[in-house]
Amino acid sequence: MKKKSGISSNEQQPENMKDRRRKALRQYGLDAAELPRHVAIIMDGNGRWAKKRGLPRLRGHRAAVKSVRDVVEFSGEIGIEYLTLYAFSVENWQRPKSEVGALMRLLRQYLVNERPRLMKNQVRLMCIGRMDGLPHQVQEELRATVDLTRNNRNLTVVVALNYGGRTEIVDAARECARKALEGSLSPEEIDEELFSRLLYTGDIPDPDLLIRTAGEYRVSNFLLWQISYSELWITPVLWPDFRREHMVEALNQFATRERRYGGVR
């Protein structure tokens, strides 16, 4: 039998929100019992989208904001609990300084402009990654948006910034070492559950579904620990063209998967 992910918080939602959710699920032909609790997305293809149109790469990044907005709103409408978006990796600092600077300005602009929408749709923002490596002005806007949306309960959007899966594991290992040196942790106490709690995503369930756009077949150092048993769905659609209808396709495919977690039927 397929192991269901379920949506554990639906019964706690206000009645009008539950009504809107049922309507959205009917509209898109989705079954709440078959939805993943947590969807993670590797948003790829912005540069190729711009190149195909003879535009600067930054235009691709700007166009991608519409995709983020649509997917966030759709996820909240249908009852996804967690949506993690891979926005900027530790490797992305190798890009031209002009592009990185423009991306950081775009991020700041997005955080400021989207706050009313996040509040209206009851979206909570969280961030994972080495935040102290980001420009100070970006850090300030991130903290402001995280603080403002802290009590929102409809959807949690986790943005991975200055993030790397290996970096995350190294940071967790360092925390284990610090605790061991302090005497508050013995090597025998270290197990998968404890180590998971020390990751950036310690309070977040692992992704049930990982979506990658632009047709690339790799995970690009994203949530390496957490996606051990995630279902993968890869689409050739470039991220700036990705919309809710593509996510519906991914969710329908997810509903057909048999998730055995190493066991047998």
C-alpha positions in Angstrom: 0.0 0.0 0.0 1.2 3.5 -0.8 2.3 5.5 2.2 0.4 8.8 2.1 2.0 12.1 2.9 -1.2 13.8 4.0 -1.8 17.4 5.0 -1.8 17.3 8.8 -2.8 20.9 9.5 -5.9 21.1 7.3 -8.4 20.5 10.1 -6.9 23.5 12.0 -7.6 25.9 9.2 -10.5 28.4 9.4 -13.6 27.3 7.7 -13.5 29.8 4.9 -9.9 28.7 4.1 -10.9 25.1 4.1 -13.7 25.9 1.7 -11.3 27.8 -0.7 -9.0 24.8 -0.5 -11.6 22.3 -1.4 -12.6 24.5 -4.3 -9.0 24.8 -5.6 -8.5 21.0 -5.3 -11.7 20.3 -7.3 -10.6 22.9 -9.9 -7.3 21.2 -10.5 -8.5 17.6 -10.1 -6.3 17.0 -7.1 -6.9 14.8 -4.0 -5.8 16.2 -0.7 -4.9 12.7 0.6 -2.4 12.3 -2.3 -0.6 15.6 -1.9 3.0 15.8 -0.7 3.4 17.6 2.6 6.7 19.2 1.4 7.7 20.1 -2.1 11.2 21.3 -2.9 12.1 22.9 -6.2 15.5 23.4 -8.0 14.6 26.5 -10.0 16.8 26.2 -13.1 16.9 27.7 -16.6 16.7 31.5 -16.1 19.8 32.2 -18.1 18.8 29.9 -20.9 15.3 31.5 -21.0 16.9 34.9 -21.5 19.4 33.6 -24.1 16.7 32.0 -26.2 15.1 35.5 -26.5 18.3 37.4 -27.0 18.0 39.1 -23.7 20.5 39.7 -20.8 20.6 37.0 -18.2 19.1 39.3 -15.6 15.9 39.5 -17.6 15.6 35.7 -17.0 16.0 36.2 -13.3 13.4 39.0 -13.3 10.9 36.8 -15.3 11.5 34.0 -12.7 9.8 36.2 -10.0 6.4 35.6 -11.7 7.0 31.8 -11.5 7.9 32.0 -7.8 4.7 34.1 -7.1 2.4 31.7 -9.0 3.9 28.5 -7.4 3.8 30.0 -3.9 0.2 31.1 -4.3 -0.9 27.8 -5.8 0.8 25.8 -3.1 -1.0 27.8 -0.4 -4.3 27.4 -2.2 -4.2 23.6 -2.4 -2.8 22.9 1.0 0.9 22.2 0.6 2.5 22.8 4.0 6.1 23.4 3.0 7.7 24.7 -0.2 11.4 24.9 -0.4 13.0 27.0 -3.2 16.7 26.7 -4.2 17.4 30.4 -4.9 21.2 30.9 -4.6 23.8 28.2 -3.9 27.3 28.6 -2.4 28.7 27.8 -5.9 26.7 30.7 -7.4 29.3 33.2 -6.1 31.5 32.1 -9.0 29.2 33.9 -11.4 30.2 37.3 -12.7 30.1 39.9 -10.0 27.7 42.1 -12.0 25.2 39.2 -12.2 25.6 38.3 -8.5 25.1 42.0 -7.5 22.0 42.2 -9.7 20.6 39.0 -8.2 21.1 40.4 -4.7 19.3 43.6 -5.6 16.5 41.7 -7.1 16.2 39.6 -4.0 15.9 42.7 -1.8 13.3 44.1 -4.1 11.3 40.9 -4.0 11.4 40.7 -0.2 10.1 44.2 0.1 7.5 44.0 -2.7 6.1 40.6 -1.7 5.5 41.3 2.0 1.8 42.4 1.6 1.1 39.4 -0.6 2.8 37.0 1.9 0.7 38.5 4.7 -2.5 38.4 2.7 -2.0 34.7 1.9 -0.7 33.8 5.4 2.7 32.6 4.1 5.5 32.2 6.5 9.0 32.8 5.2 12.0 30.9 6.4 15.6 30.8 5.2 18.3 28.1 5.1 22.0 28.5 4.3 24.8 30.6 5.6 22.9 33.8 6.0 26.0 35.7 7.4 27.6 35.3 4.0 25.0 37.4 2.3 25.2 41.2 1.8 24.1 43.1 5.0 21.2 44.8 3.3 19.9 41.5 2.1 20.2 40.1 5.6 18.3 43.0 7.0 15.4 42.5 4.5 15.4 38.8 5.1 15.2 39.3 8.9 12.4 41.8 8.5 10.3 39.5 6.3 10.9 36.5 8.4 9.9 38.4 11.6 6.8 39.9 9.9 5.5 36.5 8.6 6.5 34.5 11.7 3.0 33.7 12.8 1.5 33.0 9.4 0.2 29.4 9.2 -1.2 28.7 5.7 2.1 27.8 4.0 5.8 27.9 5.0 8.1 28.9 2.1 11.8 28.0 2.8 14.2 29.9 0.7 17.7 28.3 0.3 20.2 31.2 0.0 24.0 30.8 0.1 23.1 27.2 0.5 25.0 24.0 -0.2 24.0 20.5 0.8 27.6 19.5 1.7 28.1 22.8 3.5 25.0 22.1 5.6 26.3 18.6 6.5 29.7 20.0 7.4 28.0 22.7 9.7 26.0 20.0 11.4 29.1 17.9 11.9 30.9 20.9 13.4 28.0 21.4 15.8 28.3 17.7 16.9 32.0 18.2 17.5 31.4 21.4 19.5 28.8 19.6 21.7 31.2 16.7 22.2 34.0 19.0 23.2 31.7 20.7 25.7 30.7 17.4 27.1 27.0 17.7 26.3 27.1 15.0 23.6 28.8 11.6 23.4 29.6 9.9 20.1 27.3 7.1 21.0 24.3 9.5 21.1 24.8 10.6 17.5 22.2 9.0 15.3 20.2 10.0 12.2 17.5 11.7 14.2 19.9 13.8 16.2 22.0 14.7 13.2 18.8 15.7 11.3 17.9 18.1 14.0 21.2 19.8 13.7 20.7 20.5 10.0 19.4 23.9 8.8 16.1 22.1 8.3 15.9 20.7 11.8 12.3 21.7 12.3 11.1 20.9 8.8 9.9 17.5 7.4 12.0 16.1 4.6 10.7 16.8 1.1 8.2 14.3 -0.3 8.7 15.6 -3.9 11.7 17.2 -5.5 11.0 19.1 -8.8 13.8 20.2 -11.1 13.1 22.4 -14.1 15.1 22.9 -17.4 15.6 19.2 -17.9 18.8 18.7 -15.9 19.3 15.3 -14.3 21.3 16.2 -11.2 20.5 17.5 -7.7 23.2 20.2 -7.6 24.2 19.9 -4.0 20.6 20.5 -2.8 19.2 19.0 0.4 21.5 16.0 0.0 20.6 14.5 3.4 16.9 15.3 3.2 16.1 14.0 -0.3 17.1 10.4 0.5 13.6 9.1 -0.2 12.1 12.1 -2.0 10.3 11.4 -5.3 12.0 13.1 -8.2 10.2 14.9 -11.1 12.1 16.5 -13.9 10.6 18.8 -16.5 12.2 20.4 -19.6 10.3 23.6 -18.8 12.6 26.5 -18.0 11.8 28.0 -14.6 10.6 31.4 -15.9 7.9 29.5 -17.9 7.0 27.2 -15.0 3.4 27.8 -13.7 0.8 26.0 -11.6 -0.3 23.8 -14.5 3.2 22.3 -14.5 3.1 21.7 -10.8 -0.3 20.0 -11.2 1.4 17.7 -13.6 4.1 16.9 -11.0 1.6 16.4 -8.3 -0.5 14.0 -10.4 2.7 12.0 -11.2 3.6 12.0 -7.5 0.1 10.5 -6.7 1.0 7.5 -8.8 4.3 6.7 -7.0 4.6 3.8 -4.6 6.7 5.0 -1.7 8.2 2.0 0.0 11.2 3.6 1.8 13.3 0.5 1.2 10.6 -2.0 2.0 8.4 -4.2 -0.2 4.8 -4.1 -1.1 
